[in-house]
Amino acid sequence: MDASTALESLDLALPGAWYIVGSIVFGIVGYIGFRRGRKTEQSSLTWTGFALMLFPYAVSETWMLWAIGSSLCAWVWLRWNPS
């Protein structure tokens, strides 16, 4: 029995390549947003960055990861330099 068959028998599966790429990208953007929020004392930017770093642990579907991550990245972009 190979590793993938053993994981499937336990109802576990390894994430796909796009899920891993998304997790890394959103983690980096989240870290940058978190740091910028702390530096400029913008709590909304700080918490959005924090959410971007942690939400991949709560989402199991790749399409949902990209949908939520894109939305949060758009929010970081809007809050980056408020008028």
C-alpha positions as CSV (number, residue, x, y, z in Angstrom):
1,M,0.0,0.0,0.0
2,D,1.5,3.3,-1.0
3,A,1.2,6.6,1.0
4,S,-1.6,8.2,-1.1
5,T,-3.8,5.1,-0.8
6,A,-3.2,5.0,3.0
7,L,-4.1,8.7,3.3
8,E,-7.3,8.2,1.2
9,S,-8.4,5.3,3.4
10,L,-8.2,7.7,6.3
11,D,-10.2,10.3,4.4
12,L,-7.1,12.5,4.2
13,A,-5.6,13.9,1.0
14,L,-2.5,15.9,0.3
15,P,-3.2,19.5,-1.0
16,G,-2.6,20.2,-4.7
17,A,0.1,22.4,-6.1
18,W,-2.2,25.4,-6.6
19,Y,-3.3,25.2,-3.0
20,I,0.3,25.3,-1.8
21,V,1.1,28.2,-4.1
22,G,-1.9,30.1,-2.9
23,S,-1.1,29.5,0.8
24,I,2.5,30.8,0.2
25,V,1.3,33.8,-1.8
26,F,-1.4,34.8,0.7
27,G,0.9,34.2,3.6
28,I,3.5,36.6,2.2
29,V,0.9,39.2,1.3
30,G,-0.5,38.8,4.8
31,Y,2.8,39.3,6.4
32,I,3.5,42.4,4.4
33,G,0.0,43.8,5.3
34,F,0.5,42.9,8.9
35,R,3.8,44.7,9.1
36,R,2.5,47.8,7.3
37,G,-0.5,47.9,9.6
38,R,1.7,47.7,12.7
39,K,4.0,50.4,11.3
40,T,1.2,52.8,10.4
41,E,-1.1,51.8,13.4
42,Q,-3.9,50.8,11.1
43,S,-5.8,48.1,13.0
44,S,-7.9,47.0,10.0
45,L,-4.8,46.4,7.9
46,T,-3.1,44.6,10.7
47,W,-6.0,42.3,11.3
48,T,-6.5,41.7,7.6
49,G,-2.8,40.7,7.3
50,F,-3.2,38.4,10.2
51,A,-6.3,36.8,8.7
52,L,-4.4,36.3,5.4
53,M,-1.6,34.5,7.1
54,L,-3.9,32.1,9.0
55,F,-7.0,31.4,6.9
56,P,-5.4,28.7,4.7
57,Y,-5.4,26.5,7.8
58,A,-9.2,26.7,8.0
59,V,-10.0,26.2,4.3
60,S,-9.8,22.9,2.5
61,E,-11.0,23.7,-1.0
62,T,-8.6,25.3,-3.5
63,W,-11.3,27.4,-5.1
64,M,-12.3,28.7,-1.7
65,L,-8.7,29.5,-0.8
66,W,-8.3,31.6,-3.9
67,A,-11.7,33.3,-3.5
68,I,-11.2,34.4,0.1
69,G,-7.5,35.2,-0.4
70,S,-8.2,37.4,-3.4
71,S,-10.9,39.2,-1.5
72,L,-8.6,39.8,1.5
73,C,-5.8,40.9,-0.8
74,A,-8.1,43.5,-2.4
75,W,-9.0,44.8,1.0
76,V,-5.3,45.1,1.9
77,W,-4.8,47.0,-1.4
78,L,-7.6,49.4,-0.6
79,R,-6.4,50.0,2.9
80,W,-2.7,50.4,2.0
81,N,-2.8,54.2,1.6
82,P,-6.1,55.5,2.9
83,S,-6.9,59.1,1.9
